[in-house]
């Protein structure tokens, strides 16, 4: 029966994806510009309301996992969505005849006084936004979402509301965007810009706070919950579990977070973070399933591992989850089971995926065993990594510990059954390649989260979903006094190859016989061993003189100076993530001279950030799992197709020179081919909004049931908040994989 239910869910996914694709085509021509944050993410549908594994007769089994277990349990404080926010997210006009979707939704029915808020907004935050952000975030300019600096203060206000945390202004995206992300800072530096914005948001919040709905605490503030109480509650609940289900039933407790004195809103964030982490690692589960509050106190939650990992495509053993670097260079010698791991692991280990998903409780056992082992296979400069599992107890797991663990890069790679090579993932997902390179829609964004520009593409999958893959290159070693990528472009030291070579050249990779006709791996800057191909202009590699950092495009096969980030739609509507390296091989992290997680470097001065175009002195890398989930808080991050848009505008903004567009801009045939492969932003923006819409629909199911109170929004990314709480609480040392 569950196999049939899964097929029904996938059919629903395909149907919704088909509708969204049609909607995209119908919106071609709408200018729905957006934040150039880099890789676009994809969405899938939440599918049907089928039960998880372990259910019978359409019931939700021992976990009550049909989606009714919000905080408060029988008190019903989870409840339906608030009137006016039935979708669980906002659909706002983009000023060009289309719509944008945003995660936050506030309505009059929540008791929120929008009129009062608008008047306060006009005199506090709005002047700062119009003075510093209207060049992009206004309908009179590029209309990039959020359109919070629009000439119409009412429209600007609607967007600004999606990026403000009135209860804790310092966590507002308006503030964080500069204080952590270093985006478009004004004044002397980002610290000053962030401080100015914070003061303005605080003034706005002072006017709004009296009308905000109160967030309930299901256990009174200051009332400590002891471990003995937690165990007593769990024992009472466990007594109701059928013997056949007992081994799959686990408990997560938020009592440590509650006892630490966090706010009621932050407890809501942790609850959402718990469910999001579980559902984000549910590789083949067809629907969102929330953990269940066992006694209405919003502290202890029960979950059935089969609801997340009880579906499988033939995986019988989990791959080593760590980095290929650690295998090849001898830093890690055993896996989480203590089995030897050698340099042949990437070719010896291969998932033999089946064509269809099957219900498989044994996979849930396999995954849970890996989770309990902790992050022992992550990237390291030594041969031993501490597992960091202090929060795993005999009767339960402390909630932040669970969120932290399943999002560690090595754990995530293993339990998500990410294969060693990208083409194997593409085959399993059914990425459509029938038209060769024309199967994909390509984009180039100059200002992305990468150090240099970013090339990426969007593909369709046979299930009706979407697959996004980036192509990010090493920045290369610059010359003279050039310290930033901006200076490199000004002086002609352009390293990004796709300005001069916009037609992607697919080449052979490694591990499984990938060929040029696989359309998975692209030539960028070859990194030859003891050789230098024509055009390389190489310098000794950071890791050793036998490798060269090729600074210019060669078009040759071999190890490429690149990293790829992949996002695809999970059947439950959330997203899967993976990182890939210079041979198209799976990784746990990306080098800091390619891309960075701004939260890791948030304490650094602006001058330090902008000067780090090579490897950073502190090797804190962007990790798969946690960094991806945290960055893609709302699903797809938006981006402009600068290559195509600037070409259509006449080419004045395109980079010029030997390594710019000079070699093809006057060739009619190449220009025509570029236009065929690179759709304009007016085509790609609706694609992105539809992908966001499906992701936010899945998140609404989590927020609606996991949040106590009438305000069903979270104003920070919940998984990252919970991860960082765990790191501080347990004092887990920062490392390359932590």
C-alpha positions in Angstrom: 0.0 0.0 0.0 2.8 2.4 0.8 4.4 1.8 -2.5 1.1 2.9 -4.2 0.9 5.9 -1.9 4.4 6.9 -2.9 3.6 6.7 -6.6 0.5 8.8 -6.0 2.7 11.4 -4.3 5.2 11.5 -7.1 2.3 11.7 -9.6 1.1 14.7 -7.7 4.6 16.2 -7.8 4.8 15.8 -11.6 1.3 17.3 -12.1 2.1 20.3 -10.0 5.5 20.8 -11.6 3.8 20.6 -15.0 1.3 23.3 -14.0 4.2 25.5 -12.7 6.1 25.0 -15.9 3.1 26.1 -17.9 2.7 29.1 -15.7 6.4 29.9 -16.3 5.9 29.9 -20.0 2.7 32.0 -19.7 4.7 34.6 -17.7 7.5 35.1 -20.3 8.1 38.8 -20.7 7.3 39.7 -17.1 10.2 41.5 -15.5 10.4 39.8 -12.1 13.9 40.8 -11.2 15.4 39.4 -8.0 18.3 39.4 -5.6 21.5 38.2 -7.4 22.3 35.7 -4.6 23.7 33.0 -6.9 22.4 29.5 -7.5 18.8 29.1 -8.1 17.2 26.3 -6.2 14.4 24.0 -7.2 11.2 23.0 -5.7 9.0 19.9 -5.6 5.5 19.3 -4.4 4.5 18.1 -1.1 2.5 15.5 -2.9 -0.5 13.7 -1.6 -1.5 13.2 2.0 -0.4 9.6 2.1 0.9 8.2 5.4 4.4 7.4 6.2 5.9 3.9 6.6 4.4 2.0 9.5 0.9 3.3 8.9 -2.1 1.1 8.3 -5.6 1.7 6.9 -4.6 5.2 6.0 -3.9 6.1 9.6 -0.8 7.8 10.7 0.7 5.0 12.7 2.2 5.4 16.2 3.6 8.8 15.5 0.3 10.4 14.6 2.3 11.6 11.6 -0.5 12.6 9.4 0.3 16.2 10.2 -1.7 17.1 13.3 1.0 17.2 16.0 1.8 20.8 16.4 3.0 22.3 19.7 0.3 21.9 22.4 -0.9 18.6 20.9 -4.5 18.2 22.0 -4.7 21.9 22.8 -4.7 22.6 19.1 -2.3 25.5 19.3 -0.8 24.4 16.0 -4.1 24.9 14.1 -4.9 26.0 10.6 -3.2 28.9 8.8 -4.3 32.4 9.8 -7.0 33.9 7.6 -5.3 36.0 5.0 -2.2 33.9 5.0 -3.7 30.6 4.0 -0.8 29.8 1.6 1.7 30.2 4.4 3.6 32.7 2.5 3.1 36.1 0.7 2.4 36.7 -3.0 3.4 40.3 -3.7 3.1 42.3 -6.9 6.5 42.8 -8.7 5.4 46.1 -10.1 5.6 44.7 -13.7 2.4 42.7 -13.9 3.7 39.5 -12.2 4.2 38.3 -8.6 7.0 37.4 -6.2 6.7 35.0 -3.3 8.1 35.7 0.1 8.3 33.5 3.2 6.7 35.9 5.7 3.0 36.7 5.8 1.4 39.2 8.2 -2.4 39.8 8.1 -4.9 42.0 9.8 -6.4 38.9 11.4 -3.3 38.4 13.4 -3.9 41.8 15.0 -1.2 43.4 13.1 -1.9 47.1 12.3 -0.4 47.5 8.8 -1.6 51.2 8.6 0.3 52.1 11.7 3.3 50.1 10.6 3.4 51.9 7.2 3.4 55.3 8.8 6.3 54.4 11.0 8.1 52.7 8.1 8.0 56.0 6.1 9.9 57.9 8.7 12.4 55.2 9.9 13.6 52.5 7.5 12.2 53.8 4.2 14.5 56.9 3.9 17.6 54.6 4.3 16.3 52.2 1.8 15.4 54.7 -0.9 18.7 56.5 -0.4 20.9 53.4 -0.7 18.9 50.6 -2.3 16.6 52.1 -5.0 19.2 51.6 -7.7 18.2 47.9 -7.8 15.2 47.4 -5.5 12.7 49.7 -7.1 10.3 49.3 -10.0 11.8 52.5 -11.4 15.2 50.6 -11.8 15.8 46.9 -12.0 12.9 45.9 -9.8 15.0 43.3 -7.9 13.1 41.6 -5.2 12.7 42.5 -2.5 11.3 45.8 -3.8 11.7 47.4 -0.4 13.0 50.7 -1.8 10.3 51.4 -4.3 9.0 54.8 -5.2 5.6 53.6 -3.8 6.1 53.4 0.0 3.1 51.1 0.3 4.7 48.5 -2.0 8.1 49.0 -0.4 6.5 48.5 3.0 5.0 45.1 2.0 8.4 43.8 1.0 10.2 45.3 4.0 7.8 43.5 6.3 9.2 40.2 5.0 12.7 41.2 6.1 12.1 42.6 9.6 12.0 40.9 13.0 10.1 43.3 15.2 10.6 41.2 18.3 14.4 41.0 17.8 15.5 43.7 15.3 19.1 42.7 15.3 18.1 39.4 13.5 16.2 41.3 10.8 17.3 40.4 7.3 17.5 44.2 6.6 20.3 44.3 9.2 21.9 40.9 8.6 22.1 41.5 4.9 24.8 44.1 5.6 26.2 43.0 9.0 26.8 39.4 7.9 26.3 39.2 4.2 28.1 42.5 3.4 25.6 43.3 0.7 25.6 46.9 -0.6 26.9 48.5 2.5 26.7 52.3 2.7 28.7 54.7 4.9 32.2 54.0 6.0 31.9 50.2 6.1 29.4 47.3 6.6 29.6 47.6 10.4 28.4 51.2 10.2 25.8 50.5 7.6 24.4 47.6 9.7 24.3 49.8 12.8 22.4 52.6 11.0 19.9 50.0 9.7 19.5 48.5 13.1 18.7 51.8 14.7 16.1 52.5 12.0 14.5 49.0 12.4 14.4 49.5 16.2 12.6 52.8 15.8 10.1 51.1 13.4 9.7 48.2 15.8 9.0 50.5 18.8 6.0 51.8 16.9 4.7 48.4 15.9 5.4 46.2 19.0 2.3 47.2 21.0 0.1 45.6 18.3 2.0 42.4 17.8 0.3 39.2 18.9 1.7 37.6 22.0 3.6 34.3 21.4 2.5 31.8 24.0 4.9 29.7 26.1 3.5 26.2 26.7 5.8 25.9 29.7 6.0 29.1 31.8 9.2 31.2 31.5 11.6 30.4 34.3 10.0 27.0 35.1 12.8 24.5 34.6 12.2 21.2 32.9 14.4 18.6 34.4 15.8 15.6 32.7 13.9 13.4 35.1 10.6 15.0 33.8 11.6 14.5 30.2 12.3 10.8 30.8 9.0 10.4 32.7 7.1 11.9 29.8 8.9 9.7 27.3 8.2 6.6 29.4 4.5 7.4 29.5 4.4 7.9 25.8 6.5 4.9 24.9 4.0 2.7 26.8 1.5 3.5 24.1 3.8 2.5 21.2 3.2 -0.9 19.6 6.1 -3.4 20.1 6.6 -3.7 16.3 7.2 0.0 16.0 9.3 0.6 19.1 12.7 0.4 17.5 11.8 3.1 15.0 10.4 5.6 17.5 12.8 8.3 18.8 12.3 11.4 21.0 13.8 14.8 20.7 13.7 17.3 23.6 13.8 21.1 23.7 14.1 21.3 27.5 17.7 22.5 27.4 16.8 25.3 25.0 13.8 26.2 27.1 15.9 26.1 30.3 18.4 28.4 28.8 15.8 31.2 28.8 15.3 31.8 25.1 12.2 33.7 24.1 8.9 32.1 23.1 9.6 33.1 19.5 13.0 31.4 19.6 11.4 28.2 20.9 9.2 28.3 17.9 12.3 28.7 15.7 13.8 25.6 17.3 10.7 23.6 16.8 10.6 24.6 13.1 14.3 23.9 12.8 13.8 20.4 14.2 11.2 19.5 11.7 12.9 21.2 8.8 16.2 19.3 9.5 14.4 15.9 9.6 12.4 16.6 6.4 15.3 18.1 4.6 17.2 14.9 5.0 14.3 12.7 4.0 15.8 11.7 0.7 12.8 9.8 -0.8 10.0 10.4 1.6 6.9 11.6 -0.3 5.4 14.1 2.1 6.2 16.5 4.9 5.9 14.7 8.3 6.2 16.8 11.5 7.4 15.3 14.8 4.7 15.1 17.4 4.4 16.9 20.7 3.8 14.1 23.1 2.0 15.9 25.9 1.1 19.4 24.7 4.0 21.2 26.4 5.9 21.9 23.2 9.1 20.4 24.7 9.4 16.7 23.9 8.7 15.5 20.3 8.3 12.0 19.0 9.2 11.0 15.5 9.3 7.7 13.6 12.5 7.3 11.6 10.5 5.4 8.9 8.7 8.7 8.1 11.9 10.2 6.9 14.2 7.3 5.9 11.8 4.4 5.5 11.9 4.8 1.7 14.8 3.6 -0.4 16.0 3.0 -4.0 18.2 0.0 -3.4 20.9 1.4 -1.1 22.1 -1.3 1.2 25.3 0.4 2.5 26.0 4.1 3.2 29.0 5.6 1.4 31.9 7.1 3.4 30.6 10.6 3.8 33.9 12.6 4.0 35.9 14.5 1.6 37.9 13.0 -1.3 40.8 15.2 -0.1 40.9 13.3 3.2 40.9 10.0 1.5 43.5 10.7 -1.1 45.9 12.5 1.1 45.6 10.0 4.0 44.0 12.1 6.7 41.1 9.7 7.2 41.7 5.9 7.3 38.4 4.4 8.6 34.7 5.1 8.2 32.1 5.4 10.9 32.0 1.6 11.3 35.8 1.4 11.8 36.2 -0.2 8.3 39.3 0.8 6.4 38.9 3.5 3.8 41.4 3.7 1.0 42.1 5.9 -2.0 40.0 3.6 -4.1 36.8 4.4 -2.2 35.4 6.7 -4.9 35.5 3.9 -7.5 34.9 1.0 -5.2 31.7 2.4 -3.6 28.8 2.8 -5.9 25.1 3.0 -5.1 23.1 0.7 -7.4 19.9 2.7 -7.4 16.6 0.9 -8.3 14.2 2.5 -10.8 11.5 2.9 -8.2 11.3 3.9 -4.6 10.2 1.1 -2.2 9.2 1.1 1.4 12.2 -0.1 3.3 12.4 0.0 7.1 15.9 -1.4 7.0 17.1 1.8 5.4 15.7 3.8 8.3 17.8 1.6 10.6 20.9 2.1 8.5 20.5 5.9 8.5 19.8 6.1 12.2 23.0 4.1 12.9 24.9 6.6 10.9 23.3 9.6 12.7 24.2 8.2 16.1 27.9 7.9 15.0 28.1 11.7 14.6 30.4 13.7 12.3 33.4 11.4 12.4 34.1 11.4 8.7 34.2 15.1 8.0 37.2 17.0 6.5 40.1 17.2 8.9 43.8 17.9 9.0 44.3 15.0 11.4 43.2 11.3 11.3 40.6 11.5 14.0 37.5 13.6 14.3 35.5 13.8 17.5 31.9 12.7 16.9 30.4 15.6 18.8 27.4 13.7 20.0 27.1 14.9 23.6 23.4 15.4 23.3 22.5 11.8 22.4 21.1 10.2 25.6 19.7 6.8 26.4 16.1 7.8 26.2 16.2 10.9 23.8 18.2 13.2 21.8 18.5 16.9 22.7 16.8 18.7 19.8 19.6 21.0 18.8 22.0 18.1 18.8 19.8 16.2 16.4 19.5 19.2 14.0 23.3 19.8 14.2 24.1 16.1 13.5 21.9 15.4 10.5 23.2 18.6 8.8 27.0 17.9 9.3 28.5 17.5 5.8 29.7 13.9 6.2 26.5 12.7 7.9 24.4 14.6 5.3 26.3 13.1 2.4 25.9 9.6 3.8 22.3 9.6 4.8 21.2 11.4 1.7 22.9 8.6 -0.3 24.8 11.1 -2.4 26.9 9.1 -4.9 30.5 9.8 -5.5 30.0 11.4 -8.9 27.5 13.9 -10.1 26.5 12.1 -13.2 25.3 9.2 -11.0 23.0 11.6 -9.1 21.8 13.0 -12.4 21.0 9.5 -13.7 19.2 8.6 -10.5 17.1 11.8 -10.5 16.4 11.4 -14.2 17.8 14.7 -15.4 16.6 15.2 -19.0 19.5 15.5 -21.5 17.7 14.5 -24.7 18.7 17.7 -26.5 22.3 17.6 -25.4 23.5 21.0 -24.2 20.3 22.5 -25.3 18.5 20.5 -22.6 19.5 23.2 -20.1 18.8 26.8 -19.5 22.1 28.6 -18.7 22.7 31.7 -16.7 25.7 33.9 -15.8 25.5 36.1 -12.8 28.3 38.6 -12.1 27.4 39.4 -8.5 26.7 36.1 -6.7 27.8 34.6 -3.4 30.9 33.3 -5.1 34.2 35.2 -5.1 34.0 35.6 -8.9 31.0 35.4 -11.2 28.9 32.3 -11.4 27.7 30.2 -14.3 24.8 27.8 -13.7 22.0 26.0 -15.4 18.5 24.7 -14.8 17.4 21.2 -16.0 14.2 19.3 -15.9 13.8 15.8 -14.4 11.6 13.0 -15.6 9.5 13.2 -12.5 8.5 16.8 -13.3 11.0 18.3 -11.0 14.0 20.6 -11.5 17.8 20.3 -11.1 20.1 23.3 -10.8 23.9 23.1 -11.1 26.4 25.8 -10.7 29.9 26.1 -12.2 32.2 28.1 -9.9 35.9 28.6 -10.7 39.0 29.3 -8.6 39.6 33.0 -8.5 43.3 32.5 -9.4 46.4 34.4 -8.3 46.2 38.0 -9.2 49.1 40.3 -10.1 50.6 43.5 -8.8 48.5 45.5 -6.3 45.2 43.9 -7.3 43.5 42.7 -4.2 39.8 42.3 -5.1 37.8 40.8 -7.9 36.4 44.2 -8.7 40.0 45.5 -9.3 40.7 42.4 -11.4 37.9 43.3 -13.8 39.1 46.9 -13.9 42.6 45.9 -14.8 41.6 43.1 -17.3 42.7 40.3 -15.0 39.5 38.4 -15.6 39.7 34.8 -14.5 36.0 33.8 -15.1 36.0 31.9 -18.3 32.4 32.1 -19.5 32.5 35.8 -20.5 35.0 34.9 -23.3 33.7 31.3 -23.8 30.0 31.4 -23.2 29.3 28.2 -25.1 29.9 25.4 -22.5 32.3 22.7 -23.6 31.3 19.4 -22.0 34.2 17.1 -21.3 35.0 13.7 -19.8 35.2 13.4 -16.0 36.1 10.4 -13.9 34.4 7.7 -11.9 31.9 5.8 -13.9 32.8 6.6 -17.4 31.4 10.1 -17.8 32.0 11.4 -21.3 31.4 14.6 -23.1 28.0 13.3 -24.2 27.0 12.8 -20.6 26.5 16.6 -20.4 27.5 16.8 -16.8 31.1 18.2 -16.6 32.3 21.4 -18.2 35.8 22.6 -19.1 36.9 25.7 -17.2 40.5 26.2 -16.0 42.4 22.9 -16.2 44.8 22.1 -13.3 47.4 19.8 -14.9 49.8 17.6 -13.1 53.3 18.6 -14.1 52.1 20.2 -17.3 50.7 23.4 -18.7 48.2 23.4 -21.6 48.1 26.2 -24.0 46.5 29.3 -22.5 46.9 28.2 -19.0 49.4 30.9 -17.8 49.7 28.9 -14.6 51.3 29.5 -11.3 52.3 27.0 -8.6 49.3 25.6 -6.8 48.6 26.5 -3.1 48.9 22.8 -2.3 52.1 22.0 -4.1 54.3 22.9 -7.1 53.4 19.8 -9.1 50.0 21.3 -9.7 49.5 24.6 -11.5 46.8 27.2 -11.0 45.7 27.8 -14.5 44.5 31.4 -14.6 42.8 31.3 -18.0 40.4 29.1 -20.0 42.1 26.1 -21.7 39.1 24.0 -22.8 41.1 20.8 -22.0 40.0 17.7 -20.1 41.3 16.7 -16.7 41.1 18.2 -13.2 39.2 21.5 -13.4 39.7 24.4 -11.0 36.1 24.5 -10.1 33.4 23.5 -7.7 29.8 22.7 -8.5 26.8 23.2 -6.2 23.7 21.2 -7.0 20.1 21.7 -5.8 17.2 19.5 -6.7 13.6 19.1 -5.6 12.9 16.4 -2.9 9.5 14.6 -3.3 8.2 16.3 -0.1 8.8 19.8 -1.5 12.0 20.7 0.2 15.4 20.5 -1.4 18.5 18.3 -1.6 22.0 19.7 -1.8 25.4 18.5 -2.9 28.9 19.9 -3.6 31.1 18.6 -6.3 34.8 19.1 -7.1 37.2 19.4 -10.0 36.6 15.9 -11.3 32.8 16.1 -10.9 33.3 14.2 -7.6 31.3 14.6 -4.4 32.8 16.8 -1.7 31.9 17.9 1.8 33.1 21.4 1.3 34.1 24.1 -1.1 37.4 26.0 -1.0 37.2 29.5 0.3 38.8 30.9 -2.9 35.6 29.8 -4.7 32.7 30.5 -2.4 32.2 31.3 1.3 29.6 31.1 4.0 29.3 34.7 5.2 28.2 33.5 8.7 31.6 31.9 9.2 33.5 35.1 8.5 31.0 37.6 10.0 33.5 38.7 12.7 36.2 39.7 10.2 36.7 43.3 9.1 35.6 44.3 5.6 39.2 44.8 4.5 40.0 41.2 5.4 37.0 39.9 3.6 37.6 41.8 0.3 41.3 40.9 0.3 40.8 37.2 0.6 40.7 36.2 -3.0 43.0 33.2 -2.5 42.7 30.6 0.3 41.8 32.3 3.5 44.3 32.1 6.4 41.6 30.5 8.4 40.4 27.5 6.4 36.7 27.6 7.3 34.9 26.2 4.3 31.4 26.3 3.2 29.9 22.9 4.1 27.3 20.9 2.3 24.2 20.3 4.4 24.1 23.1 7.0 25.5 25.9 4.8 23.2 25.0 1.9 20.1 24.7 4.1 20.9 28.0 5.9 21.6 30.0 2.7 18.6 28.7 0.9 16.2 29.7 3.7 13.3 30.4 1.3 14.3 27.7 -1.2 15.6 29.2 -4.4 17.9 32.2 -4.2 17.2 34.5 -7.1 19.7 35.6 -9.7 19.8 37.6 -12.9 21.1 36.3 -16.2 23.5 39.1 -16.6 25.2 37.6 -19.7 22.0 37.6 -21.7 20.4 40.8 -20.3 23.5 42.8 -20.9 23.8 41.4 -24.4 20.2 42.4 -25.2 20.9 45.9 -23.8 23.7 46.4 -26.4 26.7 44.8 -24.6 28.0 48.0 -22.9 28.0 46.3 -19.5 29.7 43.1 -20.6 33.3 42.7 -19.6 35.6 43.6 -22.4 39.2 42.7 -23.4 41.1 39.5 -24.3 39.3 37.6 -21.5 36.0 39.3 -21.9 33.5 39.2 -24.8 35.7 40.8 -27.5 36.3 37.5 -29.3 32.6 36.7 -30.1 30.5 39.8 -29.5 30.6 40.8 -33.2 30.1 37.2 -34.5 26.4 36.8 -35.4 26.4 33.0 -35.2 27.9 33.0 -31.7 25.6 35.7 -30.5 22.6 33.7 -31.9 23.8 30.6 -30.1 24.3 32.5 -26.8 20.7 33.8 -27.1 19.5 30.3 -27.7 21.2 28.8 -24.7 20.9 31.7 -22.2 17.2 32.8 -21.7 16.7 36.4 -20.5 15.9 37.1 -16.9 12.3 37.8 -17.9 12.1 34.0 -18.6 14.1 32.8 -15.7 12.6 34.9 -13.0 9.2 33.3 -13.2 10.9 29.9 -13.1 12.6 30.8 -9.8 9.4 32.2 -8.3 7.5 29.0 -9.1 10.3 26.9 -7.5 10.2 29.2 -4.4 6.4 28.8 -4.3 6.6 25.0 -4.0 9.4 25.1 -1.4 7.5 27.7 0.7 4.3 25.5 0.5 6.3 22.7 2.0 7.7 25.0 4.7 4.2 26.3 5.5 3.2 22.7 6.5 6.1 22.7 9.0 5.5 26.2 10.3 1.7 25.8 10.6 2.0 22.8 12.8 5.2 23.4 14.7 4.7 27.1 15.7 2.7 28.0 18.9 0.6 31.1 18.5 -1.1 32.9 15.7 2.0 34.3 14.1 3.1 31.4 11.8 6.3 33.0 10.7 9.9 32.5 11.6 12.2 35.5 11.0 15.5 33.7 11.0 16.5 30.6 9.2 15.5 28.0 11.8 17.9 25.2 11.1 21.0 27.5 11.3 19.7 29.1 14.4 19.4 25.7 16.1 22.7 24.5 14.8 24.5 27.6 16.1 22.7 27.1 19.5 24.1 23.6 19.7 27.6 24.6 18.8 27.6 27.2 21.6 25.8 25.0 24.2 28.1 22.0 23.7 31.2 24.1 22.9 31.9 22.2 19.8 35.2 23.5 18.4 35.1 25.2 15.0 36.8 23.1 12.3 36.6 22.7 8.5 33.6 20.5 9.0 32.0 22.4 11.9 
